Amino acid sequence: MNNRRPAANTFAVWGRPVQTVLAVSMALGLAACASGPRFDAQDAAAFKGRVSLADTPVVLAGKPVTLAGSDFKPGQKVSLSYGGAELGQTATADKDGKFRTQFVLPAAAEPGRYALVASATNPPASLLVPLKISPDVPLSGQERFSVQSQTLVPGLYQAGYSARTDRVFVTSAVGRPPVTRSELVKVNAQTLAIEQRVTAPAAPAAPARPGAPAPAANALPGLYAVYGIGVDDANGNVWVTNTRQNTVAVYRQSDLAIVKQFEPGVVPHARDVLVDGVQGKAYATPVGEPQIAVFSTKTPAFLKNIPVQSTLRGPNAKDFSPMSLALDTATSRLFVVSGGGEVAIIDTKADKVEKVFAVETAVSASGIAYDAQTDRIFVAAQGSDNVVIVDAKTGKTLHDVKVGAGTLNVTFDPVKRVAYAANRASDTVTILDADGKILGNLDVGSFPNHIALDGKGTAFTVNKARGSEDGEGDRIGRITVR
């Protein structure tokens, strides 16, 4: 198959492709004349103008869009257009070189990635502005699914279910480094009540960056904050990723005591971790590194890295950057999705890559699931707001389903034969059948981040929050079929 794909910076101007970088400026050199000033290459080099979305977290057809500009020349007039037609009113940069302008998208605009043209005068310059229109999928299926939810702790990230104890383990971390609040929480799967919680241990101070200011004398130490999670029922443990310290840790399920804290640097920017109970291994994804880290779950100990070679070609192609993981223990296959829109299939007996292929229409892919019955892979993509269903044998796209804004994760329930997609930016979870038909689109609260299954037909969602006053965030949800 042809694995060449458009570069990540390809957009369409209402359906017509445009090759560009995210912000390209160009001076429109004018000849000198008695009635006006002359602008030359120096003006082009000096132009630093930028335009980006403001107060519009999700862009929908027929809705107003607000754009903000900065680093323009005071007094510059800026107009926006697409396909030669102007959008909204001409804006004027204020004394700080800033402006805001608004326009309404056509109601018939198709979801997708577009490029608008921002044109400035006095001095003249222009740049291309990327715009993603997300699908507006209506809520549905409330009569088919039951949703319960319960507030947990701030900063929820991922959840993992233990069939051995009927408990859900949830990770949480608040803020940016040094993270001073992070917990691993054990939840009763039936009541959603917290049964136990433990604060992550203190981490060693990170090496000072050259030129960075020294930390304050009373600064709190950072923690080995927990993010990704994988449940190991064979050994009664829970594996977590410590993304900020580039490593992983193992906790005991019974009392949440630390079994093993691996040294920083073992897994660069560790995101997800998944446990293969049959092979006795744990796999972790180092975002940005073309490899998969492998651990023994019995010892526990680091074993090796599995290199993964990207199939993408071209001047803008990037290395394979692993994100989420899915597993089929019956065939000993691990499925890994790359942020660049590829899938790798790994033999977990030999820990070798079987094949890598590109997934069409998956932009900024982040989630993956697998259905063994149909041998189909489900890929969730934040940049294209969709779930792409592909044939695992051929890599061929079977269905491309627009499900909601910022589709972050997906998981497949073989019991109920449905896939759950977490649409982080639209606050919904979309439920699909194996052929991509939408069975329900549920409001589950702010920023659904991750979904775990109990293997008996129940899905558990975890939500982040928009802020400390957001009552719809930092919750665990329980979705069951009525």
Backbone torsions as a table, in degrees:
resi	resn	phi	psi	omega
1	MET	NA	158.4	179.3
2	ASN	-84.0	114.4	-177.9
3	ASN	-95.1	8.0	178.0
4	ARG	-77.8	132.0	-178.0
5	ARG	-127.0	158.5	174.2
6	PRO	-60.3	148.1	177.7
7	ALA	-62.1	156.4	-177.1
8	ALA	-63.5	-18.2	-179.1
9	ASN	-100.5	28.5	174.8
10	THR	-94.2	127.9	178.1
11	PHE	-126.4	175.0	176.3
12	ALA	-126.5	136.6	174.7
13	VAL	-90.9	92.6	-176.8
14	TRP	47.7	49.9	173.7
15	GLY	107.3	-16.9	179.8
16	ARG	-102.6	124.5	-176.0
17	PRO	-66.6	143.2	176.4
18	VAL	-133.4	122.8	176.1
19	GLN	-87.4	120.7	-178.1
20	THR	-160.8	166.0	167.1
21	VAL	-89.7	172.0	-173.2
22	LEU	-62.5	-33.4	177.0
23	ALA	-143.9	106.8	-178.0
24	VAL	-114.5	121.9	177.8
25	SER	-106.2	147.1	176.5
26	MET	-148.1	136.9	178.3
27	ALA	-84.0	142.2	176.7
28	LEU	-102.5	85.8	-173.8
29	GLY	-58.1	129.8	-179.8
30	LEU	-114.7	142.9	177.5
31	ALA	-70.9	146.2	178.9
32	ALA	-67.2	141.7	176.8
33	CYS	-149.0	163.8	-174.3
34	ALA	-67.3	-25.8	-173.7
35	SER	-93.2	-3.4	-176.8
36	GLY	-153.7	165.7	-179.0
37	PRO	-75.2	167.0	178.5
38	ARG	-108.9	133.1	179.5
39	PHE	-119.0	136.0	-175.6
40	ASP	-132.6	-160.9	-176.3
41	ALA	-61.9	-27.4	178.6
42	GLN	-64.3	-36.7	177.2
43	ASP	-64.6	-38.5	178.8
44	ALA	-63.2	-44.2	-178.5
45	ALA	-66.8	-30.7	-176.5
46	ALA	-82.6	-16.1	-175.9
47	PHE	-72.7	123.3	-177.8
48	LYS	-123.7	12.6	-173.0
49	GLY	-56.0	142.5	178.0
50	ARG	-134.7	145.9	177.8
51	VAL	-133.1	132.9	-179.7
52	SER	-148.7	167.0	178.1
53	LEU	-64.7	146.8	175.9
54	ALA	-140.7	131.3	176.8
55	ASP	57.3	24.3	178.4
56	THR	-134.3	76.0	-175.9
57	PRO	-62.4	-32.2	178.0
58	VAL	-130.3	125.3	-179.5
59	VAL	-95.3	123.1	-177.8
60	LEU	-125.4	149.2	177.5
61	ALA	-60.5	139.3	178.6
62	GLY	79.4	2.3	-176.8
63	LYS	-112.0	155.4	177.9
64	PRO	-69.5	146.6	177.6
65	VAL	-125.3	130.1	177.9
66	THR	-109.1	129.5	177.3
67	LEU	-117.7	144.0	178.9
68	ALA	-121.4	138.1	178.0
69	GLY	-113.2	151.5	177.7
70	SER	-147.3	162.2	178.3
71	ASP	62.8	28.0	171.6
72	PHE	-90.8	170.7	175.4
73	LYS	-77.8	135.5	176.0
74	PRO	-53.0	131.2	179.1
75	GLY	89.9	-10.7	177.3
76	GLN	-62.2	136.8	176.1
77	LYS	-97.8	133.2	-173.9
78	VAL	-126.3	128.5	175.7
79	SER	-121.1	150.3	179.3
80	LEU	-112.2	144.1	179.5
81	SER	-151.4	161.9	169.5
82	TYR	-145.2	137.6	-179.2
83	GLY	57.1	26.1	179.1
84	GLY	87.5	-8.6	180.0
85	ALA	-98.5	134.4	-178.6
86	GLU	-76.0	148.4	178.2
87	LEU	-113.1	121.6	175.8
88	GLY	66.3	-162.8	-177.2
89	GLN	-95.1	155.2	175.0
90	THR	-67.2	133.2	-179.7
91	ALA	-103.1	154.8	178.5
92	THR	-120.7	127.6	179.6
93	ALA	-67.2	135.1	-179.0
94	ASP	-80.7	-170.6	-176.0
95	LYS	-63.2	-19.7	177.6
96	ASP	-96.5	6.0	179.5
97	GLY	77.6	23.1	-177.4
98	LYS	-115.9	156.4	173.9
99	PHE	-156.5	163.6	173.1
100	ARG	-134.1	141.5	177.3
101	THR	-145.7	156.9	-176.5
102	GLN	-136.4	146.6	173.2
103	PHE	-146.9	164.7	179.9
104	VAL	-109.4	127.2	178.5
105	LEU	-67.8	146.6	173.3
106	PRO	-59.1	140.2	-178.5
107	ALA	-63.4	-24.9	-178.2
108	ALA	-91.1	3.2	-178.1
109	ALA	-61.9	131.2	-178.8
110	GLU	-80.6	144.5	173.3
111	PRO	-58.8	142.3	179.8
112	GLY	157.6	-172.5	-178.4
113	ARG	-107.0	130.1	-174.6
114	TYR	-130.4	166.8	175.8
115	ALA	-127.5	121.1	174.8
116	LEU	-95.8	157.4	177.7
117	VAL	-109.4	122.2	174.0
118	ALA	-102.6	118.1	-177.9
119	SER	-112.8	129.5	-179.5
120	ALA	-114.2	153.0	175.5
121	THR	-124.4	156.2	172.1
122	ASN	55.6	67.7	-0.3
123	PRO	-83.3	156.8	-177.6
124	PRO	-74.3	139.7	176.9
125	ALA	-165.3	163.4	177.2
126	SER	-149.8	156.5	175.5
127	LEU	-150.4	157.4	178.6
128	LEU	-98.6	134.1	-174.7
129	VAL	-115.5	117.5	178.7
130	PRO	-71.1	141.9	178.6
131	LEU	-141.8	126.5	177.1
132	LYS	-108.0	121.4	174.8
133	ILE	-94.8	121.8	-177.9
134	SER	-92.2	155.5	177.5
135	PRO	-72.1	143.0	177.5
136	ASP	-103.5	84.2	-176.1
137	VAL	-87.3	120.5	-177.3
138	PRO	-68.9	152.9	174.3
139	LEU	-65.1	144.1	-179.1
140	SER	-162.6	167.9	172.8
141	GLY	79.2	10.6	-178.9
142	GLN	-61.3	-26.4	179.9
143	GLU	-78.4	-13.5	-176.5
144	ARG	-101.6	-20.1	-175.1
145	PHE	-130.7	144.3	177.5
146	SER	-108.0	134.0	-178.7
147	VAL	-123.3	123.3	172.0
148	GLN	-115.8	149.9	177.8
149	SER	-147.9	159.1	-176.7
150	GLN	-149.4	135.6	176.1
151	THR	-67.5	137.3	178.2
152	LEU	-113.8	-106.5	-177.7
153	VAL	-130.5	162.0	-179.5
154	PRO	-66.7	149.3	170.8
155	GLY	78.7	34.8	-178.0
156	LEU	-64.3	143.9	179.0
157	TYR	-123.9	-66.4	-175.7
158	GLN	-136.4	164.3	178.5
159	ALA	-134.4	149.9	176.3
160	GLY	-139.1	139.7	-176.5
161	TYR	-102.8	138.0	174.6
162	SER	-104.9	112.5	176.4
163	ALA	-70.4	-25.5	-178.6
164	ARG	-67.5	-37.8	-175.9
165	THR	-117.1	-3.0	-175.3
166	ASP	54.4	49.5	178.1
167	ARG	-128.4	152.3	176.3
168	VAL	-110.7	130.7	178.5
169	PHE	-107.2	131.0	-172.9
170	VAL	-127.1	135.6	176.4
171	THR	-97.9	151.6	176.3
172	SER	-147.7	145.7	176.3
173	ALA	-155.1	135.2	-174.8
174	VAL	-114.7	127.7	171.8
175	GLY	83.0	-173.2	-178.0
176	ARG	-106.7	166.9	-176.5
177	PRO	-57.4	143.4	-5.6
178	PRO	-78.0	123.1	-180.0
179	VAL	-71.3	124.0	-176.9
180	THR	-111.0	1.1	176.1
181	ARG	-138.5	113.9	179.4
182	SER	-155.4	135.3	-177.0
183	GLU	-138.4	151.6	165.9
184	LEU	-107.2	127.6	-171.6
185	VAL	-122.4	135.3	175.1
186	LYS	-103.5	127.8	-173.6
187	VAL	-123.2	139.8	173.8
188	ASN	-69.9	122.8	-174.3
189	ALA	-66.8	-23.2	-178.1
190	GLN	-89.2	-39.6	-176.1
191	THR	-102.1	-16.1	-175.5
192	LEU	65.9	16.9	178.5
193	ALA	-83.7	145.2	176.1
194	ILE	-72.6	126.3	177.8
195	GLU	-102.6	-28.1	-177.7
196	GLN	-161.3	150.2	178.4
197	ARG	-151.8	148.4	-179.7
198	VAL	-142.2	141.1	177.5
199	THR	-82.3	138.2	178.4
200	ALA	-63.0	146.6	-178.2
201	PRO	-72.1	161.2	177.9
202	ALA	-66.6	140.9	179.1
203	ALA	-104.2	155.0	176.9
204	PRO	-65.7	151.8	179.8
205	ALA	-63.9	137.8	178.6
206	ALA	-72.5	148.6	178.1
207	PRO	-57.5	139.0	-179.2
208	ALA	-66.8	136.7	176.9
209	ARG	-81.0	142.5	179.8
210	PRO	-56.9	126.6	177.6
211	GLY	85.1	-7.8	-179.3
212	ALA	-78.1	146.8	179.3
213	PRO	-66.5	147.9	178.9
214	ALA	-69.6	143.8	178.8
215	PRO	-65.5	152.5	179.3
216	ALA	-64.8	152.6	-176.7
217	ALA	-61.4	-30.7	-177.9
218	ASN	-100.5	15.3	-179.2
219	ALA	-65.5	138.8	179.9
220	LEU	-76.4	145.1	177.6
221	PRO	-71.0	150.8	176.8
222	GLY	-78.4	163.4	-179.8
223	LEU	-108.4	160.4	168.4
224	TYR	-75.0	71.9	-174.3
225	ALA	-60.6	143.4	-175.1
226	VAL	-105.0	136.8	-175.6
227	TYR	-129.5	-77.3	177.9
228	GLY	-75.9	159.0	-177.6
229	ILE	-147.1	145.2	174.4
230	GLY	-143.5	132.3	-175.9
231	VAL	-94.5	131.2	179.7
232	ASP	-115.1	90.1	-178.9
233	ASP	-74.6	-25.5	-179.0
234	ALA	-62.8	-35.0	-179.2
235	ASN	-113.2	4.7	177.9
236	GLY	68.9	33.0	-176.8
237	ASN	-122.5	172.4	172.0
238	VAL	-132.3	129.1	176.3
239	TRP	-98.3	140.6	178.2
240	VAL	-134.3	157.0	173.3
241	THR	-100.5	139.2	173.3
242	ASN	-106.9	81.1	-171.1
243	THR	-57.0	-42.9	-175.4
244	ARG	-67.1	-28.5	-179.7
245	GLN	-101.6	6.2	176.2
246	ASN	59.1	47.2	-177.9
247	THR	-155.9	-170.6	178.6
248	VAL	-137.0	166.6	178.1
249	ALA	-144.8	161.0	179.1
250	VAL	-124.6	128.7	177.8
251	TYR	-115.5	152.2	176.4
252	ARG	-84.9	135.2	-178.8
253	GLN	-64.4	-39.6	-171.3
254	SER	-63.8	-43.0	-176.2
255	ASP	-131.0	6.7	179.0
256	LEU	60.5	27.2	175.9
257	ALA	-81.0	149.5	178.5
258	ILE	-70.3	125.4	174.7
259	VAL	-92.4	-43.3	-178.7
260	LYS	-155.5	124.1	171.6
261	GLN	-108.4	110.6	179.7
262	PHE	-74.5	152.1	-177.5
263	GLU	-67.3	148.8	176.2
264	PRO	-56.8	141.2	177.4
265	GLY	100.9	-8.6	-177.6
266	VAL	-65.5	-41.1	179.3
267	VAL	-131.1	99.5	-178.5
268	PRO	-57.1	127.6	-179.9
269	HIS	44.9	54.4	-178.7
270	ALA	-59.5	127.2	-178.0
271	ARG	-107.2	-69.0	-177.5
272	ASP	-111.8	156.4	174.0
273	VAL	-139.8	139.5	-178.1
274	LEU	-136.4	138.0	-177.2
275	VAL	-104.8	128.9	173.8
276	ASP	-101.2	99.1	-176.7
277	GLY	-68.3	-24.4	-179.5
278	VAL	-74.4	-45.8	-178.9
279	GLN	-86.5	-11.0	-179.5
280	GLY	69.9	39.8	-177.8
281	LYS	-132.8	157.5	171.6
282	ALA	-123.3	140.8	-179.5
283	TYR	-120.0	135.3	-179.5
284	ALA	-128.2	146.5	-176.9
285	THR	-104.9	121.6	174.5
286	PRO	-93.7	101.1	-176.8
287	VAL	-58.8	131.1	179.6
288	GLY	91.2	-10.5	179.1
289	GLU	-111.4	129.5	-177.3
290	PRO	-78.5	63.6	-178.1
291	GLN	-162.8	165.2	175.5
292	ILE	-123.4	130.1	179.6
293	ALA	-84.7	137.3	-179.1
294	VAL	-119.9	134.5	179.8
295	PHE	-127.9	152.6	168.2
296	SER	-85.0	131.5	-179.5
297	THR	-86.1	-18.5	-177.7
298	LYS	-77.9	-39.8	-172.9
299	THR	-67.6	-53.2	-17.2
300	PRO	-81.1	153.5	-175.7
301	ALA	-157.2	152.0	175.6
302	PHE	-73.9	136.0	-179.1
303	LEU	-106.5	-54.6	-173.6
304	LYS	-171.1	172.7	168.2
305	ASN	-112.1	137.2	176.0
306	ILE	-99.3	112.7	178.9
307	PRO	-70.9	142.7	178.6
308	VAL	-126.8	121.0	-176.9
309	GLN	-95.5	125.0	177.3
310	SER	-67.8	149.2	175.7
311	THR	-98.8	-4.7	-177.3
312	LEU	-72.7	144.5	179.5
313	ARG	-130.3	163.0	178.1
314	GLY	117.1	167.2	-175.4
315	PRO	-64.4	-23.9	-178.1
316	ASN	-104.9	7.0	179.9
317	ALA	-68.2	144.8	-179.9
318	LYS	-123.6	167.8	177.8
319	ASP	-65.1	159.8	173.0
320	PHE	-62.5	124.7	-177.7
321	SER	-121.1	95.1	-171.8
322	PRO	-65.7	139.4	179.3
323	MET	-119.7	-90.2	-177.5
324	SER	-98.7	167.3	-175.2
325	LEU	-131.7	149.1	170.9
326	ALA	-139.6	155.6	-172.1
327	LEU	-136.7	140.5	169.0
328	ASP	-122.3	100.8	-175.5
329	THR	-69.1	-27.6	-177.5
330	ALA	-64.4	-35.4	-179.5
331	THR	-109.2	5.9	178.8
332	SER	55.2	51.0	179.4
333	ARG	-125.6	135.1	175.9
334	LEU	-109.4	132.8	-179.3
335	PHE	-111.0	127.6	-176.0
336	VAL	-126.8	131.4	178.1
337	VAL	-103.6	140.2	177.8
338	SER	-102.5	146.8	177.4
339	GLY	-61.1	-22.0	178.2
340	GLY	-80.1	1.0	177.3
341	GLY	90.5	36.3	176.2
342	GLU	-125.5	161.5	174.4
343	VAL	-125.2	134.8	173.7
344	ALA	-112.4	138.4	175.5
345	ILE	-113.1	124.8	-173.4
346	ILE	-119.4	134.5	174.2
347	ASP	-77.5	114.1	-175.9
348	THR	-79.3	-11.8	174.2
349	LYS	-76.1	-45.5	-178.1
350	ALA	-97.1	-12.2	-175.0
351	ASP	54.5	50.3	177.7
352	LYS	-128.7	146.9	179.8
353	VAL	-73.9	126.1	176.5
354	GLU	-83.6	-45.8	178.3
355	LYS	-165.0	160.7	176.3
356	VAL	-134.3	135.1	177.8
357	PHE	-145.3	153.7	178.7
358	ALA	-81.0	148.4	177.4
359	VAL	-110.0	114.7	-178.8
360	GLU	-63.1	143.6	175.3
361	THR	68.0	7.6	177.7
362	ALA	-97.2	105.6	-179.3
363	VAL	-105.5	127.0	-175.9
364	SER	55.4	55.8	-180.0
365	ALA	-65.0	144.6	-177.1
366	SER	-143.5	-23.3	-176.6
367	GLY	-122.4	154.4	179.7
368	ILE	-149.9	145.8	175.7
369	ALA	-145.6	165.6	-176.5
370	TYR	-139.7	138.3	174.9
371	ASP	-113.2	108.7	-176.0
372	ALA	-67.2	-31.8	-176.5
373	GLN	-64.4	-40.4	-179.0
374	THR	-102.5	-5.1	-175.9
375	ASP	55.9	48.8	-179.7
376	ARG	-118.3	145.6	178.4
377	ILE	-109.7	136.9	177.6
378	PHE	-109.8	124.7	-179.9
379	VAL	-117.2	125.4	176.6
380	ALA	-98.0	135.4	-176.1
381	ALA	-131.8	121.0	-179.5
382	GLN	-68.0	-38.8	-174.2
383	GLY	-74.2	-19.5	-179.8
384	SER	-120.0	3.8	171.9
385	ASP	56.8	41.6	-173.8
386	ASN	-144.0	167.1	167.5
387	VAL	-116.1	121.7	179.9
388	VAL	-104.2	124.7	179.4
389	ILE	-101.9	121.5	-175.4
390	VAL	-125.3	154.4	175.5
391	ASP	-77.3	124.1	-176.6
392	ALA	-67.5	-26.5	-179.3
393	LYS	-75.5	-44.1	-172.3
394	THR	-104.8	-19.5	-175.0
395	GLY	78.1	5.0	-178.7
396	LYS	-73.0	137.2	176.7
397	THR	-74.3	125.4	179.0
398	LEU	-98.4	-39.1	-179.6
399	HIS	-147.1	141.5	176.4
400	ASP	-125.6	108.2	-171.4
401	VAL	-114.6	119.8	173.4
402	LYS	-77.4	121.4	-172.1
403	VAL	-119.3	-23.2	-178.7
404	GLY	159.1	171.4	-175.1
405	ALA	-75.7	131.5	174.4
406	GLY	67.1	50.7	-178.6
407	THR	-66.1	109.9	-168.9
408	LEU	-96.8	-44.7	-175.9
409	ASN	-139.4	158.0	177.3
410	VAL	-145.9	146.0	175.8
411	THR	-143.2	152.3	-177.2
412	PHE	-117.3	131.6	179.7
413	ASP	-101.2	107.8	-178.5
414	PRO	-71.8	-16.3	179.9
415	VAL	-75.3	-51.8	-179.3
416	LYS	-92.1	-4.9	178.0
417	ARG	60.9	44.2	179.0
418	VAL	-136.3	155.5	174.1
419	ALA	-109.8	141.9	177.3
420	TYR	-112.0	124.2	179.2
421	ALA	-114.6	126.2	179.5
422	ALA	-92.2	113.5	-179.5
423	ASN	-99.6	92.7	-168.9
424	ARG	-61.2	-40.1	-175.1
425	ALA	-81.8	-19.4	-179.7
426	SER	-104.9	4.6	175.8
427	ASP	60.9	34.0	-178.2
428	THR	-132.9	159.5	167.9
429	VAL	-119.6	122.8	179.4
430	THR	-99.9	135.3	-178.8
431	ILE	-111.0	124.0	-176.3
432	LEU	-120.1	153.9	169.1
433	ASP	-87.0	-179.7	-174.1
434	ALA	-66.6	-16.2	178.6
435	ASP	-100.3	8.0	176.4
436	GLY	87.5	5.8	177.0
437	LYS	-74.5	130.8	179.3
438	ILE	-76.3	119.8	179.2
439	LEU	-96.9	-22.3	179.8
440	GLY	-169.9	150.9	174.4
441	ASN	-136.1	104.3	-166.8
442	LEU	-106.0	140.6	172.2
443	ASP	-80.6	114.1	-176.1
444	VAL	-117.8	11.5	-179.6
445	GLY	101.4	-178.8	-173.3
446	SER	-67.0	139.0	168.0
447	PHE	45.7	61.9	174.1
448	PRO	-59.6	125.8	-169.1
449	ASN	-109.7	-31.5	-172.8
450	HIS	-159.4	155.1	-179.8
451	ILE	-135.6	132.0	176.3
452	ALA	-120.9	151.8	-178.9
453	LEU	-116.3	151.4	178.6
454	ASP	-98.9	-0.3	179.7
455	GLY	76.6	5.7	-179.8
456	LYS	-126.9	11.6	176.9
457	GLY	105.5	5.2	179.7
458	THR	-112.6	139.2	177.7
459	ALA	-114.4	140.2	177.9
460	PHE	-114.4	125.7	179.2
461	THR	-107.9	149.4	170.9
462	VAL	-125.8	140.5	-176.5
463	ASN	-119.7	143.0	168.6
464	LYS	-89.0	-177.5	-178.1
465	ALA	-126.3	153.9	177.8
466	ARG	-80.7	-11.6	-178.7
467	GLY	169.5	177.1	-176.0
468	SER	-65.8	-21.1	-178.2
469	GLU	-96.6	4.5	-177.2
470	ASP	-83.2	107.1	-179.3
471	GLY	-77.7	-8.3	-179.1
472	GLU	-99.3	2.5	-179.2
473	GLY	-110.6	178.6	-179.6
474	ASP	53.2	47.4	-177.0
475	ARG	-125.9	155.0	168.5
476	ILE	-108.4	135.6	-179.6
477	GLY	-117.6	158.2	-180.0
478	ARG	-130.8	113.4	-178.3
479	ILE	-107.3	126.3	176.9
480	THR	-131.2	153.5	176.1
481	VAL	-80.4	130.5	-179.1
482	ARG	-68.3	NA	NA
